Amino acid sequence: MASENKTLAEEPKPEPWKSTLYSLIFPGLGQISNGDMKKGLLFFAIAFTLILTLHLGVTFIILAIFWLYNIYDAYTVAKKRS
């Protein structure tokens, strides 16, 4: 039990500015840096799919909105965990 508490205490806390920067580079990277691998991979896959379908006019708007949400999500989750 003591080793379990020690492991939780030693877990590195995400830095909000780094998570924001990683999400700005590509969606999902900030979530992965926050330790949320499933959400990060999901965001990565969504962004990748939207980029592949950019030739459809509406996709650009959806990609822009999704990218902004991704940045906001990475920052707020990192802020809560730090």
C-alpha positions as CSV (number, residue, x, y, z in Angstrom):
1,M,0.0,0.0,0.0
2,A,2.8,2.4,0.8
3,S,4.5,1.7,-2.5
4,E,1.3,2.4,-4.3
5,N,1.0,5.8,-2.7
6,K,4.6,6.5,-3.4
7,T,4.1,5.7,-7.1
8,L,1.2,8.0,-7.4
9,A,3.1,10.8,-5.7
10,E,6.1,10.4,-8.1
11,E,4.0,10.6,-11.2
12,P,5.1,13.6,-13.2
13,K,2.5,16.3,-13.5
14,P,1.9,17.7,-17.0
15,E,2.9,21.3,-17.7
16,P,0.0,23.2,-19.3
17,W,2.2,25.2,-21.6
18,K,3.9,22.1,-23.0
19,S,0.6,20.3,-23.6
20,T,-0.7,23.3,-25.4
21,L,2.4,23.6,-27.6
22,Y,2.3,19.9,-28.4
23,S,-1.4,20.1,-29.4
24,L,-0.7,23.2,-31.5
25,I,1.9,21.1,-33.4
26,F,-0.5,18.3,-34.1
27,P,-3.8,17.2,-32.4
28,G,-3.5,14.4,-29.9
29,L,0.1,15.1,-28.9
30,G,-0.9,17.2,-26.0
31,Q,-3.3,14.6,-24.7
32,I,-0.6,12.0,-25.0
33,S,1.8,14.2,-23.0
34,N,-0.9,14.5,-20.3
35,G,-0.8,10.7,-20.0
36,D,-4.2,10.1,-21.8
37,M,-3.0,7.8,-24.5
38,K,-6.5,6.6,-25.7
39,K,-7.8,10.2,-26.1
40,G,-4.5,11.3,-27.8
41,L,-4.6,8.5,-30.4
42,L,-8.3,9.2,-31.0
43,F,-7.6,12.9,-31.6
44,F,-4.6,12.0,-33.8
45,A,-6.8,9.7,-35.9
46,I,-9.6,12.2,-36.3
47,A,-7.2,15.0,-37.3
48,F,-5.4,12.7,-39.8
49,T,-8.7,11.7,-41.3
50,L,-9.8,15.3,-41.6
51,I,-6.5,16.3,-43.2
52,L,-6.9,13.5,-45.8
53,T,-10.4,14.7,-46.7
54,L,-9.4,18.4,-47.0
55,H,-10.4,18.4,-50.7
56,L,-14.0,18.6,-49.4
57,G,-14.6,22.3,-48.7
58,V,-16.4,21.9,-45.3
59,T,-13.7,19.7,-43.9
60,F,-11.3,22.6,-43.4
61,I,-13.8,24.4,-41.1
62,I,-14.3,21.2,-39.1
63,L,-10.6,20.6,-38.9
64,A,-10.0,24.2,-37.7
65,I,-12.7,23.9,-35.0
66,F,-11.4,20.5,-33.9
67,W,-7.8,21.7,-33.8
68,L,-8.8,24.6,-31.5
69,Y,-10.8,22.3,-29.3
70,N,-7.8,19.9,-29.1
71,I,-5.6,22.8,-27.9
72,Y,-8.2,23.9,-25.3
73,D,-8.7,20.3,-24.0
74,A,-4.9,19.7,-23.7
75,Y,-4.5,22.9,-21.7
76,T,-7.4,22.4,-19.4
77,V,-6.6,18.8,-18.6
78,A,-3.0,19.6,-17.9
79,K,-4.1,22.5,-15.7
80,K,-6.4,20.3,-13.6
81,R,-3.7,17.6,-13.2
82,S,-0.9,20.0,-12.2
